[in-house]
Each structure stands twice: as structure tokens, then as C-alpha cells.
């Protein structure tokens, strides 16, 4: 029996093994942390979930993942949505809002 893992088949637990997928697009993000704003480009695979992008941002900026919200075209992007399904237009900037006040 051959088992093929897809992003949808991976559980949401932090202990779940991450899938390594070759990047096929660049995601432009603007991380807003209070008074500090940083623009960054992330090489991502369009099959990755928004939660995977949040995890990468969390690691890059030493943030709490629960405080991060990604917004594009006026919509908050859902963690379980694949990047390709979020329909982020080419060359659009994804806003990353970090709630610095909550615990």
C-alpha cells in the first residue's frame, strides 16, 4: 500500500511533520508590529496553508502564532486555506497584523 500525504491530510497539531514542497511563487508580506513595519518576500508553494506561512513568520520574527493575522483584499485569511485557494492576486501585498497587546 502506498500512502501519499497531501497538505489536507496533515493534522493541525504542532507535532505534525511538515511537508517540504518546492517554492513555486513569491508572497509579499508587510509585517506590522505596533510602530515597527517590515516588508518581506517569502518563497512559498501554492499548496501550503496560510497556517504554514504564519509559522514561518512566527519563526522569522519570534512571535506568538496566535497573535498573527494575515489580511489580503480586505479579508482575513483562514489558517486551513491553501495559498492558491486564497486567490491572492499576483504582486499583491499581504498584510500581517500582529496583536502586541493580547496574551
Secondary structure as the mmCIF struct_conf table of DSSP 4:
data_model
#
loop_
_struct_conf.conf_type_id
_struct_conf.id
_struct_conf.beg_label_comp_id
_struct_conf.beg_label_asym_id
_struct_conf.beg_label_seq_id
_struct_conf.end_label_comp_id
_struct_conf.end_label_asym_id
_struct_conf.end_label_seq_id
HELX_RH_3T_P HELX_RH_3T_P1 UNK A 7 UNK A 9
BEND BEND1 UNK A 10 UNK A 10
BEND BEND2 UNK A 12 UNK A 13
TURN_TY1_P TURN_TY1_P1 UNK A 14 UNK A 15
BEND BEND3 UNK A 16 UNK A 16
HELX_LH_PP_P HELX_LH_PP_P1 UNK A 17 UNK A 19
STRN STRN1 UNK A 25 UNK A 33
TURN_TY1_P TURN_TY1_P2 UNK A 34 UNK A 35
STRN STRN2 UNK A 36 UNK A 44
TURN_TY1_P TURN_TY1_P3 UNK A 46 UNK A 47
BEND BEND4 UNK A 48 UNK A 48
STRN STRN3 UNK A 49 UNK A 49
HELX_RH_AL_P HELX_RH_AL_P1 UNK A 50 UNK A 61
TURN_TY1_P TURN_TY1_P4 UNK A 62 UNK A 62
HELX_RH_3T_P HELX_RH_3T_P2 UNK A 65 UNK A 67
STRN STRN4 UNK A 68 UNK A 72
TURN_TY1_P TURN_TY1_P5 UNK A 73 UNK A 74
STRN STRN5 UNK A 75 UNK A 76
HELX_LH_PP_P HELX_LH_PP_P2 UNK A 77 UNK A 78
TURN_TY1_P TURN_TY1_P6 UNK A 79 UNK A 80
BEND BEND5 UNK A 81 UNK A 81
STRN STRN6 UNK A 82 UNK A 82
TURN_TY1_P TURN_TY1_P7 UNK A 83 UNK A 83
HELX_RH_3T_P HELX_RH_3T_P3 UNK A 84 UNK A 86
TURN_TY1_P TURN_TY1_P8 UNK A 87 UNK A 87
HELX_LH_PP_P HELX_LH_PP_P3 UNK A 88 UNK A 89
TURN_TY1_P TURN_TY1_P9 UNK A 90 UNK A 91
HELX_LH_PP_P HELX_LH_PP_P4 UNK A 92 UNK A 92
STRN STRN7 UNK A 93 UNK A 98
BEND BEND6 UNK A 100 UNK A 101
#
